[in-house]
Amino acid sequence: MSEPLLRVEGLTKHFSTKKGLLHAVDNVSFTIDKGRTLGMVGEPGCGKSTTGRAILRLLEPTAGNVLFDNIDVRSLDAAKLRRMRTRMQIVFQDPFSSLNPRMTVSQAIEEPIKLHGIITDPQEREERVLELMETVGLAPRLFNTYPHELDGGRRQRIGIARALAIEPEFIVCDEPISALDVSIQAQVVNLLIKLQKELGLTYLFIAHDLSMVKHISDRVGVMYLGSMAEFADSDELYSKPLHPYTKALMSAIPIPDPKAEKEKKRIPIEGEIPSPINPKPGCRFAARCKYATEACKQTTPELTEVLPGHFVACHRVKEVNA
């Protein structure tokens, strides 16, 4: 059994607003084993991306612990955090806005290598850039091309090459396919899977496309309004969702068979998403859950192991799955 490369304990991130304290992420905990992928899903605004950025300290967490290879990331000073950046990287959602439009493909990929002083010889750097371009499927002829001359899929490959340039062990993939055409999404996901096998990478894969998350993930965490609702092995979660919110999400996954898709029973989620500003105690999903009781609205459920390796935050999980 592999050791966890990343351990997140009680991660919390709040933002001060004019209306009050916005609870973007609340007491989120999980581990990711070395060489494995944790998929994180949920509706827009549930705190997925904020979680990923807080782990890397692109956003400073309000509370909680982030242990990477048993190193406390939150305790690192600026110099040590800079060195840690060579081990932990991110691929952003929008490949266009994350690239400097004044830099060519080669300059964009070369930048982190120069910044961290990994290769000082210009000729060796050029050879490394060409190697990275080949690794991610970018033709050498694109060496001096600018991002605006390329499609979204190629731009995202530049972002992946940049992340790989300093040979990290862990990459946060922050919705890396949501801005791409459907025809390109599978190509990028398959590339990430290929790179993981070849380089032994560990991923936090953030997305709202449940089909793609199933394809790439070993374990999956379902977030709702800043909190973890359910956490389990991918096959277990998709075959046996236990939380009412997860059940509704799974029922919305399209089935390629038109007849089966027509006969499938969808579970609608009614009502408005509550405000994350100054949330009241209780289950965050209670206002939209048909199983909710008064107790659900008063007491916040803890993420509890209800089956081996299967964690759920729901007071009525037994009744929901009776």
PyMOL commands that set and color helices and strands:
alter all, ss='L'
color gray80, all
select helices_A, chain A and resi 48-55+73-75+78-84+105-115+122-135+140-142+147-149+152-164+182-199+210-216+234-239+244-251+258-263+286-288+294-298+317-320
alter helices_A, ss='H'
color red, helices_A
select strands_A, chain A and resi 4-17+20-33+37-41+63-68+71-72+88-91+170-174+202-206+219-224+227-233+304-307+310-312
alter strands_A, ss='S'
color yellow, strands_A
deselect
rebuild
show_as cartoon
